[in-house]
Amino acid sequence: MPFIVVYDANALYPNTLRDLLIRIAQQPHLVQAKWTNEILDEMLRALRKNMPDITEEQAARLRERMNNAVRDCLVEGYELPCRDQTVYVPILRNARPLRRHAPHQRDTRRSCGGRSAEGVGFEPTSKVTPASGFQDH
C-alpha cells in the first residue's frame, strides 16, 4: 500500500523537483501524491511573482497538466462547514497563516468527534475527487 504524501507549494515550486515528485507519484505502489487548489495557487503565485514572463494561460496550463498527471491527486471538500456552522479552515492555528492548508491534510483524517485547537467538534470533511491521468493508467 503506497504512502499518502501531501506535496506542499515549496516542494512543487522548483521545476526539477516538481518533475521528479510527479514522476515518482506516477509509479505504481510508491506514493499517492495529494495537493489542494490552495497549494497550487500558492505555488503558481510564487512562480508568477519570480518569473513575470509566465502568463496566466501558462499558469493555468501547468495547473491542468499537474492535476492530470497524477491520479486522484486533488483534495477537495475539506473546507466544508462544521456542525456548528463555522468554517473548519479558520479554526486551525498555524504559525504561518498564509500556509493554512498543511494542518488540514493532517487533521481532517481524524475520526468523527475529533477536536480542533479550540475544542470545537468537527466532522471528517476530507473528500478526494479523481483526476484523469497524464499517462494511461
C-alpha positions in Angstrom: 0.0 0.0 0.0 1.5 3.3 -1.0 2.2 6.2 1.4 -0.1 9.2 1.1 2.0 12.2 0.6 0.9 15.9 0.5 3.1 17.8 -1.8 3.4 21.4 -0.5 3.9 24.5 -2.6 7.6 24.8 -1.6 8.2 21.3 -3.0 6.2 21.9 -6.2 7.8 25.3 -6.9 11.2 24.2 -8.3 10.7 22.8 -11.8 13.2 20.0 -11.5 11.9 18.9 -8.1 8.2 19.2 -9.3 9.0 17.0 -12.2 10.8 14.4 -10.0 7.9 14.3 -7.5 5.3 13.9 -10.2 7.3 11.1 -11.9 7.6 9.4 -8.5 3.8 9.7 -8.0 3.2 8.2 -11.4 5.0 5.0 -10.4 2.6 2.4 -9.0 2.8 1.5 -5.3 5.3 4.1 -4.3 3.4 7.1 -3.1 -0.1 8.5 -3.5 0.5 12.2 -4.1 -2.0 14.8 -2.9 -2.4 18.6 -3.1 -5.1 21.2 -2.9 -6.1 24.1 -5.1 -4.7 26.4 -2.4 -1.3 24.6 -2.6 -1.3 25.1 -6.4 -2.4 28.7 -6.0 0.5 29.4 -3.7 3.0 27.7 -6.0 1.7 29.5 -9.1 1.6 32.9 -7.3 5.3 32.4 -6.4 6.2 31.4 -9.9 4.5 34.4 -11.5 6.0 36.7 -8.9 9.5 35.5 -9.5 9.1 34.9 -13.3 6.8 37.7 -14.6 7.1 36.4 -18.1 4.8 33.5 -17.2 1.3 34.3 -18.5 -2.0 33.4 -16.8 -2.7 30.9 -19.6 0.7 29.2 -19.0 0.0 29.0 -15.2 -3.5 27.6 -15.9 -2.0 25.0 -18.3 0.6 24.0 -15.7 -2.2 23.5 -13.1 -4.2 21.4 -15.5 -1.2 19.3 -16.5 -0.2 18.7 -12.9 -3.8 17.7 -12.0 -4.0 15.3 -15.0 -0.5 13.9 -14.4 -1.3 12.2 -11.1 -4.4 10.1 -10.5 -6.6 11.2 -7.5 -4.2 14.0 -6.5 -6.6 16.9 -5.9 -8.0 17.0 -2.4 -11.3 18.9 -2.2 -14.1 19.4 0.3 -12.0 19.8 3.4 -13.2 23.4 3.8 -16.9 22.5 4.3 -18.8 23.9 7.3 -18.7 22.1 10.7 -21.8 21.1 12.7 -21.8 24.5 14.4 -21.9 26.3 11.0 -18.4 27.7 11.5 -15.9 27.1 8.7 -13.2 24.5 9.7 -10.3 26.2 7.9 -10.1 29.4 10.0 -10.4 27.4 13.3 -7.0 25.9 12.9 -4.0 27.8 14.3 -0.8 27.8 12.4 2.4 29.7 12.9 2.4 30.5 9.2 -1.1 31.8 8.5 -0.6 32.1 4.7 0.1 28.4 4.6 -3.1 27.1 6.4 -3.5 24.1 4.1 -0.9 21.8 5.7 -2.7 21.2 9.0 -5.9 20.4 7.2 -4.5 17.4 5.5 -3.4 16.1 8.8 -6.4 17.0 11.0 -9.2 16.1 8.6 -8.1 12.5 8.6 -9.2 12.1 12.3 -12.3 10.2 13.1 -15.7 11.7 13.7 -15.8 13.6 17.0 -12.3 14.9 16.9 -11.4 18.2 18.4 -9.8 21.3 16.8 -7.3 23.5 18.6 -10.2 25.4 20.3 -12.1 22.2 21.3 -14.8 22.7 18.7 -16.1 19.3 17.3 -15.9 18.7 13.6 -17.0 16.1 11.1 -14.4 14.4 8.9 -14.5 16.5 5.7 -11.7 15.2 3.6 -13.0 14.4 0.1 -10.8 13.3 -2.7 -12.0 13.6 -6.3 -10.4 11.6 -9.1 -8.4 13.4 -11.8 -7.6 11.8 -15.1 -4.0 10.7 -15.5 -1.3 12.3 -17.6 -0.5 8.8 -18.9 -2.9 6.0 -19.4 -3.2 4.2 -16.0 
